[in-house]
Amino acid sequence: MRECSLVLAPWAVKRTAQGKPTASDEWIGLYLPLFYSGAQQLLVSLYDADSETAMKVMVEVHTLLSKGVALASAFGQAIKAVIDEGRPPALWANWYLVGLPA
């Protein structure tokens, strides 16, 4: 994972960013071990994602990445595409990008 700049995992549709509070008042979710293992960026979900919307977002992100578009821009464009389709925020607002640019 040390050479991995971005992790898009199939379990991302299952609240990867939702964590549990610890005694030190930190929130720890699935993303923390991925960062510790070397991932630079993660596309995560705060709550269970709508499968169809998740697929559209991920396909669009991958399509744009393959054209050389930066991840943050690709993610923003993918979210804008589902907004433009008229999908309500409950279907796309759970996604966010964390980490540092690769």
Secondary structure, DSSP 4 states (H G I P E B T S, - for coil): -TT-SEE--GGGGTTTT--EE-TTS-EE-THHHHHHTT--EEEEESSPPPHHHHHHHHHHHHHHHHTT--HHHHHHHHHHHHHHTT--HHHHTTEEEEE---
